Each structure stands twice: as structure tokens, then as C-alpha cells.
């Protein structure tokens, strides 16, 4: 396996320039790195059949570090032995979300042929007391990619100090010469609700943890409950036919008390999670934990988790908003160890919060004429309603300096998704169904 690492040394938001003193890679990759990506004549569209074989490639990575810097390396390349489940037309990610991005480039031309942004537990760890002190921890990441026909460069990018994505790690992959492992399905899969071709649908896998396989009488009932919760809120209810939903059984190591927060229910075992999913078409993952203690969590384009607590009806849509749409939390909780996550000089990249430094890039155009910015709070708005669209202070865990679109929202206190959140969710549907 050929592996080339570009290491940024000065923190999670370091630019490529910051880390150039520790860069070692071949002249060929140096040339590719410096080349401007050739714009596609069809805009964001890439001809799938020209570059991809139609199969799925799984890349398992490890990210290790702290707020003072991190290293990412490839652990294994895996032939998932399944057809590519994602869109064959929408191959370039148009959204500015995520702390990280994977970009696949044709090695011969330098052209970007696939990209997706994503998040990692590592980014939150950087803002915990241990992460800020420089205590290194290791986190797993898995990326599902279309299998290329010929040699490519896989650029693992991270957001720089200027808010832009920068190449941080460059990997060479050649389907003819790179060692590839072969994975196989090890869970118990059921088709819960299938509406069509996976490449034209949003494919959701519900991973059931804590059940005694398919013989567990609770399993079918809980699958149904989670599926109906998923489609119980707008805009998901109106897009039900755009989804395929599958169920898989397996222990994926989800546990409470992530980062010392008792309700934060997450798993560090991302590679195991994807091995349980196996060949199942998978755009998004919901881990369903057979426990009645309140808990859940989610990371953008990584996974969402919920327990079977009575509040799952609200927890799951909230967490799926993070996972699916890259939406930020709009509530205030200064006690969180990563509560400074959105504090900084740059406009937050999440679509539903702002620090007003670049409000024009957010929902400014959606505001009714004459709306004051910031907008005075209106305590008369019931918690079951959004209230008027505005710019209300208190969001992203901070009581001051961060603003949200409405008084109440699913991303704040389990009200319906507000117009700003709905707009982004609607946009994401098209990335997987067109």
C-alpha cells in the first residue's frame, strides 16, 4: 500500500502551510497537490461511468492527536463487494458543512471526481479539557467511496484557520496494485421499507444493539417504532418515498457518558459498525440501542444514535438533523466540555447558527422586511411552535454571541424544524435522489 501523509502540526485548524516542515511525498503527488483542479465542463457533474466501476470502496482510517495537531492514516482499503449505493450524478458535495472532507482526484488529470464532507468525534474531543491540554487520543473513521477504474489520489482535508478546507493527508489508491481486503456481511439484515434503486434513494441503515438477533420479539417492534419516528416529522414525512430503510443487528459498542456527558450515547468503534452493516446500501446510519435510559448523539455524515427511551420520538429527529443536514445545536449549555466549539473569528459553517460576521451567507435573505437584527426574544411563543423568523441570541451552547433563526426549533427544544433547518434538509435530499 502506498501511503503519503501531510501532517498539520499547529492544531485542529492548522493550514497546510503550517505543517509543511513535516511533509514527505513523491514528486508525482507534489505535482498533483499543486495543480489546480480542472473545472468540469458540466459544472459539478462528473461522468460516473468514465471514472468509476460501479462497486463500493471502503476506507478505514485512524485519526490521532489533540487540539495541538493530529495525524490521519489509512488502516485498510476494503472491497465492500456491493454496488455503489450513492448517487451516480451528484458526485461533488456542494455543502460547506463538516470539519473534514474527502476528495477523490483522478491521478492522471488532477480532476476532482468525488467529494463528501463529514465530521468526527475527534473534533469534539479537541475542545474537551484533555484535548485542550494536548493529551492524544485515537479515533476511527470510515469513508465509503465509489470504486475508481484507475489510480486516484484520495485527499483527506480539514478546515483551516481561514475556514476553508485544506489538504491534510494524501493517499494513493490504484485498484490494480493497492492491497485490498474483502469484507462480507456479518449481521442479520431485513428490508424495512424499500422504495427503489439505492442510487436514487436516501439509504438509511438502522443498526440494532442489545437484541438477541432476529429471534428477539422486541426487535421488529422497535425497528417499526424508529422507522415511524424518522418519518414522523417534516420534512422527512413528505419525503418518505425518497428513502430505503434497512435493519441490521449487531453490538457496535455504543455507550453512555461520552466525553463525560451522561446522556451522550456514542460509539468509538466506527470500523466495527461498518463491518456489521456489510454490503447493505448505506448513506446514513441510525444506531438503535435497546436501553430505556435517556440518551443519544450524532456526528455529521458519521452516524446518529438513540436509546429506546420514551423521548426517542424527539431525540432521534434532533440527532438525525445533525447527521443528515449538518445542523448545529441551538440550545444553550455552557457546562459542556466542548461548549466553545462555535466560538471564534469565523462564521460558523452550520447553516442554522450565526455570529453575524457573515450573516449574508446564512438566512438573511429569508428574513421578512424590517426584521431587527438581532431580534428581541418573544417569550410568548409556545414551545410547540417556531415563532417568527428572526435572529435570536443564544445558540450553539453559548448564551451570548451566537444566534438562531427562531425562538423554538427541533435543534433547540424539540419544536418542529424551523424554516432555515427545513431548507437545508430539503437541499440534502437532492444530493442522494437525483
C-alpha positions as CSV (number, residue, x, y, z in Angstrom):
1,X,0.0,0.0,0.0
2,X,1.3,3.5,-0.9
3,X,0.7,6.0,1.9
4,X,1.7,9.6,1.9
5,X,0.9,11.8,4.9
6,X,0.8,15.6,5.0
7,X,0.9,16.5,8.7
8,X,-0.5,19.7,10.2
9,X,1.2,20.4,13.5
10,X,-0.3,23.6,15.0
11,X,-3.8,22.5,16.0
12,X,-7.1,21.2,14.6
13,X,-7.5,24.3,12.4
14,X,-3.9,24.4,11.1
15,X,-3.5,25.2,7.4
16,X,-1.4,23.2,5.0
17,X,1.3,25.9,5.2
18,X,1.6,25.5,8.9
19,X,2.6,21.8,8.6
20,X,4.9,21.9,5.5
21,X,8.0,21.3,7.5
22,X,6.9,17.7,8.1
23,X,5.7,16.9,4.5
24,X,7.2,13.9,2.7
25,X,5.7,12.6,-0.5
26,X,6.6,11.7,-4.1
27,X,7.3,14.2,-6.9
28,X,4.1,12.9,-8.6
29,X,1.9,13.7,-5.7
30,X,3.6,17.0,-5.2
31,X,2.7,17.9,-8.7
32,X,-0.9,16.8,-8.2
33,X,-1.1,18.8,-4.9
34,X,0.0,22.0,-6.6
35,X,-2.2,21.5,-9.7
36,X,-5.4,23.5,-9.9
37,X,-8.3,21.1,-10.2
38,X,-9.6,21.3,-13.8
39,X,-13.1,22.7,-13.7
40,X,-15.7,20.3,-15.2
41,X,-17.5,21.5,-18.3
42,X,-20.7,20.3,-16.8
43,X,-20.3,22.2,-13.5
44,X,-20.5,19.8,-10.6
45,X,-21.5,16.8,-12.7
46,X,-18.9,14.1,-13.2
47,X,-19.5,11.3,-15.7
48,X,-19.7,8.3,-13.3
49,X,-19.0,5.6,-15.9
50,X,-15.8,7.3,-17.1
51,X,-14.1,7.2,-13.7
52,X,-15.9,4.5,-11.6
53,X,-16.5,0.8,-11.9
54,X,-19.9,0.7,-10.1
55,X,-18.6,-1.0,-7.0
56,X,-18.1,0.4,-3.4
57,X,-14.7,1.0,-1.8
58,X,-14.4,1.3,2.0
59,X,-11.6,3.2,3.5
60,X,-10.9,2.7,7.2
61,X,-8.8,5.4,8.8
62,X,-7.4,6.3,12.2
63,X,-7.1,9.9,13.4
64,X,-4.8,10.5,16.4
65,X,-4.0,13.8,18.2
66,X,-5.3,16.6,20.3
67,X,-6.1,20.3,19.9
68,X,-2.3,20.8,19.2
69,X,-2.4,18.7,16.0
70,X,-3.5,15.4,14.5
71,X,-2.3,12.7,12.1
72,X,-4.5,10.6,9.9
73,X,-3.5,7.4,8.2
74,X,-5.2,4.6,6.2
75,X,-5.6,1.4,8.1
76,X,-7.1,-0.6,5.3
77,X,-8.8,-0.4,1.9
78,X,-11.8,-2.8,1.6
79,X,-13.7,-4.0,-1.4
80,X,-17.2,-3.9,0.1
81,X,-18.4,-6.4,-2.6
82,X,-21.5,-4.3,-3.3
83,X,-22.8,-1.9,-6.0
84,X,-22.2,1.8,-5.4
85,X,-25.3,2.9,-3.4
86,X,-24.9,6.6,-3.7
87,X,-26.0,8.9,-6.5
88,X,-24.2,8.4,-9.8
89,X,-24.9,12.1,-10.8
90,X,-24.4,14.1,-7.7
91,X,-20.7,13.2,-7.0
92,X,-19.3,16.6,-5.8
93,X,-20.5,17.8,-2.4
94,X,-22.0,21.3,-2.7
95,X,-22.4,22.0,1.0
96,X,-19.9,23.9,3.2
97,X,-20.6,21.7,6.2
98,X,-18.3,19.5,8.2
99,X,-14.9,19.8,9.8
100,X,-13.4,17.4,7.3
101,X,-13.8,16.4,3.6
102,X,-12.7,13.6,1.4
103,X,-11.9,14.4,-2.1
104,X,-11.0,11.8,-4.7
105,X,-9.0,13.1,-7.7
106,X,-8.1,11.3,-10.9
107,X,-4.4,10.8,-10.7
108,X,-3.8,11.3,-14.4
109,X,-5.6,14.7,-14.8
110,X,-5.8,16.0,-11.2
111,X,-9.6,16.4,-11.7
112,X,-11.8,16.2,-8.6
113,X,-14.3,13.3,-9.3
114,X,-15.9,12.7,-5.9
115,X,-16.2,14.6,-2.6
116,X,-18.1,14.4,0.7
117,X,-17.8,16.4,3.9
118,X,-18.1,14.7,7.2
119,X,-17.5,15.1,11.0
120,X,-15.6,13.2,13.6
121,X,-15.7,12.7,17.4
122,X,-12.1,13.8,17.3
123,X,-13.2,17.4,16.6
124,X,-15.3,17.5,19.7
125,X,-12.5,15.8,21.7
126,X,-10.2,18.7,20.8
127,X,-12.4,21.0,22.9
128,X,-12.6,18.8,26.0
129,X,-10.2,19.6,28.9
130,X,-7.9,16.6,27.9
131,X,-7.9,17.6,24.3
132,X,-7.0,21.2,25.1
133,X,-4.1,20.0,27.3
134,X,-2.6,18.1,24.4
135,X,-3.5,14.5,25.6
136,X,-3.6,12.4,22.4
137,X,-6.5,10.1,21.6
138,X,-7.2,8.0,18.6
139,X,-10.5,7.9,16.7
140,X,-11.8,5.7,14.0
141,X,-13.2,7.0,10.7
142,X,-14.7,5.1,7.8
143,X,-15.4,6.5,4.3
144,X,-17.5,4.8,1.7
145,X,-16.3,5.8,-1.8
146,X,-17.2,4.8,-5.4
147,X,-14.5,2.3,-6.6
148,X,-12.3,4.1,-9.2
149,X,-11.4,2.4,-12.5
150,X,-7.8,3.7,-12.4
151,X,-5.3,5.3,-10.0
152,X,-6.6,8.2,-7.8
153,X,-5.4,10.5,-5.1
154,X,-7.7,10.5,-2.1
155,X,-7.2,13.8,-0.3
156,X,-8.4,13.9,3.3
157,X,-9.0,17.6,4.0
158,X,-9.7,19.6,7.2
159,X,-10.9,23.1,7.8
160,X,-8.1,25.6,8.0
161,X,-7.8,28.7,10.2
162,X,-9.5,30.7,7.4
163,X,-12.5,28.4,7.4
164,X,-11.6,26.7,4.1
165,X,-10.8,23.0,3.5
166,X,-7.1,22.2,3.1
167,X,-5.4,19.1,2.1
168,X,-4.0,17.4,5.2
169,X,-3.4,13.8,4.1
170,X,-2.9,12.4,0.6
171,X,-3.4,8.8,-0.1
172,X,-2.6,7.0,-3.4
173,X,-5.0,4.3,-4.4
174,X,-4.7,2.1,-7.5
175,X,-7.3,-0.7,-7.9
176,X,-4.7,-2.7,-9.9
177,X,-1.9,-2.6,-7.4
178,X,-3.1,-1.4,-3.9
179,X,-3.7,-4.2,-1.5
180,X,-7.4,-4.6,-0.9
181,X,-9.2,-6.6,1.8
182,X,-12.6,-8.1,1.2
183,X,-15.4,-7.7,3.7
184,X,-18.6,-9.6,4.0
185,X,-21.9,-9.2,5.7
186,X,-21.9,-10.5,9.3
187,X,-25.2,-9.1,10.7
188,X,-28.8,-10.0,10.2
189,X,-30.3,-7.7,7.6
190,X,-34.0,-7.0,7.0
191,X,-35.5,-4.7,4.4
192,X,-37.8,-2.5,6.5
193,X,-39.1,-0.2,3.8
194,X,-37.7,-0.1,0.3
195,X,-38.9,2.3,-2.4
196,X,-36.4,1.8,-5.2
197,X,-32.9,1.8,-6.6
198,X,-30.4,2.6,-3.8
199,X,-28.5,5.0,-6.1
200,X,-31.7,7.2,-6.4
201,X,-32.8,6.9,-2.7
202,X,-31.6,8.0,0.7
203,X,-30.4,4.7,2.2
204,X,-30.7,4.5,6.0
205,X,-29.5,1.5,8.0
206,X,-30.9,1.0,11.5
207,X,-28.3,-0.9,13.5
208,X,-29.9,-2.6,16.4
209,X,-27.6,-3.0,19.5
210,X,-28.6,-5.1,22.6
211,X,-31.0,-7.5,20.9
212,X,-30.9,-11.3,20.8
213,X,-30.8,-11.4,17.0
214,X,-33.8,-11.9,14.8
215,X,-35.4,-14.1,17.4
216,X,-35.8,-11.2,19.8
217,X,-39.6,-10.4,19.9
218,X,-38.8,-6.7,20.7
219,X,-36.7,-6.2,17.6
220,X,-39.4,-6.0,15.0
221,X,-41.5,-3.7,17.2
222,X,-38.5,-1.4,17.8
223,X,-37.5,-1.3,14.2
224,X,-41.0,-0.2,13.3
225,X,-41.0,2.4,16.1
226,X,-37.7,4.0,15.0
227,X,-38.8,4.0,11.3
228,X,-42.0,5.7,12.1
229,X,-40.3,8.3,14.3
230,X,-37.9,9.0,11.4
231,X,-40.9,9.8,9.1
232,X,-43.0,11.4,11.8
233,X,-41.6,14.9,11.4
234,X,-41.4,17.3,8.4
235,X,-39.7,17.5,6.0
236,X,-39.0,13.7,6.3
237,X,-42.7,12.8,6.3
238,X,-43.2,14.4,2.9
239,X,-40.1,12.6,1.5
240,X,-40.9,9.1,2.8
241,X,-40.8,7.6,-0.8
242,X,-37.3,9.0,-1.2
243,X,-36.0,6.6,1.4
244,X,-34.9,3.0,1.7
245,X,-34.7,1.7,5.2
246,X,-32.8,-1.4,6.3
247,X,-32.2,-3.1,9.6
248,X,-29.1,-4.8,10.9
249,X,-28.4,-6.5,14.2
250,X,-25.0,-6.2,16.0
251,X,-23.1,-4.9,19.0
252,X,-21.3,-1.8,17.9
253,X,-20.0,-0.7,21.3
254,X,-22.3,2.3,21.8
255,X,-22.0,3.6,25.4
256,X,-23.3,6.5,27.5
257,X,-21.0,9.1,29.1
258,X,-19.1,10.1,26.0
259,X,-16.7,12.9,27.0
260,X,-18.1,12.8,30.5
261,X,-21.7,13.7,29.4
262,X,-24.0,11.1,30.8
263,X,-26.7,11.4,28.1
264,X,-24.2,11.4,25.2
265,X,-24.6,7.9,23.8
266,X,-21.9,7.2,21.1
267,X,-19.6,4.5,19.8
268,X,-15.9,4.9,19.1
269,X,-15.9,1.6,17.1
270,X,-16.7,3.0,13.6
271,X,-14.9,0.2,11.8
272,X,-16.9,-2.4,13.6
273,X,-20.1,-0.5,12.9
274,X,-19.4,-0.7,9.1
275,X,-18.4,-4.4,9.3
276,X,-21.9,-5.1,10.8
277,X,-23.5,-3.1,8.0
278,X,-21.5,-5.1,5.5
279,X,-23.0,-4.8,2.0
280,X,-26.2,-3.1,3.0
281,X,-26.8,0.1,1.0
282,X,-25.8,2.9,3.4
283,X,-26.0,6.7,3.1
284,X,-26.9,7.3,6.8
285,X,-26.8,5.2,9.9
286,X,-29.1,5.1,13.0
287,X,-27.8,3.1,15.9
288,X,-30.8,1.9,17.9
289,X,-29.7,0.9,21.5
290,X,-32.0,-1.4,23.4
291,X,-31.9,0.6,26.6
292,X,-34.6,2.8,28.3
293,X,-32.2,5.3,29.8
294,X,-32.4,8.7,28.0
295,X,-29.5,9.2,25.6
296,X,-28.4,9.8,22.0
297,X,-25.9,11.7,19.9
298,X,-24.8,12.2,16.3
299,X,-22.0,13.4,14.0
300,X,-22.4,14.8,10.5
301,X,-22.2,12.1,7.9
302,X,-20.9,9.6,10.5
303,X,-23.9,8.2,12.4
304,X,-26.8,9.0,14.7
305,X,-27.6,7.2,18.0
306,X,-30.8,6.9,20.1
307,X,-31.8,4.8,23.0
308,X,-35.3,3.4,23.3
309,X,-36.3,5.9,26.0
310,X,-39.8,7.3,25.8
311,X,-38.2,10.6,24.4
312,X,-36.8,8.8,21.4
313,X,-39.7,10.4,19.4
314,X,-37.8,13.7,19.8
315,X,-34.2,12.6,20.3
316,X,-34.0,10.8,17.0
317,X,-35.2,13.7,14.8
318,X,-32.9,16.1,16.6
319,X,-29.9,13.8,16.2
320,X,-30.7,12.9,12.7
321,X,-30.7,16.7,11.9
322,X,-27.1,16.7,12.9
323,X,-26.2,13.5,11.0
324,X,-28.2,14.2,7.8
325,X,-28.2,18.0,7.5
326,X,-25.1,19.1,9.4
327,X,-27.4,21.3,11.6
328,X,-26.0,22.8,14.8
329,X,-27.4,22.6,18.3
330,X,-29.4,25.8,19.0
331,X,-29.7,25.3,22.8
332,X,-27.5,26.9,25.5
333,X,-25.4,24.7,27.8
334,X,-22.2,26.4,28.9
335,X,-21.3,23.4,31.1
336,X,-20.5,21.2,28.1
337,X,-16.8,20.5,27.9
338,X,-16.9,21.3,24.1
339,X,-19.1,24.4,24.6
340,X,-16.6,26.7,22.9
341,X,-16.9,24.7,19.7
342,X,-18.5,27.6,17.8
343,X,-16.5,30.4,19.3
344,X,-14.0,32.0,17.0
345,X,-13.4,34.7,14.4
346,X,-15.0,32.8,11.6
347,X,-18.7,32.5,10.8
348,X,-19.8,29.0,11.9
349,X,-20.3,26.7,8.9
350,X,-23.5,25.2,10.2
351,X,-26.5,26.7,8.3
352,X,-28.7,27.4,11.3
353,X,-26.5,29.4,13.6
354,X,-24.6,32.7,13.1
355,X,-22.2,35.0,14.9
356,X,-23.3,37.8,12.4
357,X,-19.8,38.1,10.9
358,X,-21.1,36.8,7.6
359,X,-24.8,36.7,8.1
360,X,-25.4,37.3,4.4
361,X,-24.3,33.7,3.9
362,X,-26.9,32.4,6.3
363,X,-30.7,33.1,6.4
364,X,-30.5,36.9,5.9
365,X,-32.3,36.7,2.6
366,X,-35.2,34.8,4.2
367,X,-36.0,37.4,6.8
368,X,-39.2,39.4,6.5
369,X,-38.6,43.1,5.6
370,X,-38.0,45.2,8.7
371,X,-36.9,42.4,11.0
372,X,-34.4,43.8,13.5
373,X,-31.0,42.1,13.7
374,X,-30.6,40.9,16.4
375,X,-34.2,40.2,17.1
376,X,-35.7,40.6,20.6
377,X,-36.8,37.4,22.2
378,X,-40.5,36.7,22.4
379,X,-41.3,34.6,25.4
380,X,-45.0,34.4,24.4
381,X,-44.2,31.9,21.6
382,X,-45.3,28.4,22.7
383,X,-42.5,25.8,22.7
384,X,-44.5,23.7,20.2
385,X,-44.2,26.5,17.6
386,X,-41.2,28.1,15.9
387,X,-42.5,31.7,16.1
388,X,-41.4,34.4,13.6
389,X,-38.2,34.1,11.7
390,X,-35.5,36.3,13.1
391,X,-32.0,36.4,14.7
392,X,-32.3,35.4,18.3
393,X,-29.4,35.3,20.7
394,X,-28.5,32.1,22.4
395,X,-27.4,29.1,20.3
396,X,-24.5,26.7,19.7
397,X,-24.3,26.1,23.5
398,X,-23.5,29.9,24.1
399,X,-25.8,32.4,25.8
400,X,-24.1,35.3,24.1
401,X,-22.7,36.0,20.6
402,X,-24.3,33.1,18.7
403,X,-27.8,33.5,17.1
404,X,-30.5,31.1,15.9
405,X,-33.4,31.6,13.4
406,X,-36.5,31.1,15.6
407,X,-37.5,31.1,19.2
408,X,-38.0,27.3,19.1
409,X,-36.8,24.5,16.8
410,X,-36.1,20.8,16.8
411,X,-32.5,21.7,17.2
412,X,-33.2,23.7,20.3
413,X,-36.1,22.2,22.3
414,X,-37.8,19.6,20.1
415,X,-40.2,22.0,18.4
416,X,-40.8,21.4,14.6
417,X,-37.8,22.1,12.4
418,X,-37.7,25.8,11.6
419,X,-37.7,27.2,8.0
420,X,-33.9,27.5,7.9
421,X,-33.3,23.9,9.1
422,X,-36.0,22.6,6.7
423,X,-34.4,24.4,3.8
424,X,-31.0,22.7,4.4
425,X,-32.7,19.3,4.9
426,X,-34.6,19.7,1.6
427,X,-31.4,20.5,-0.2
428,X,-29.7,17.3,1.1
429,X,-32.5,15.1,-0.3
430,X,-31.4,16.1,-3.8
431,X,-27.8,15.1,-3.2
432,X,-28.9,11.4,-2.9
433,X,-32.1,11.2,-5.1
434,X,-31.1,13.0,-8.3
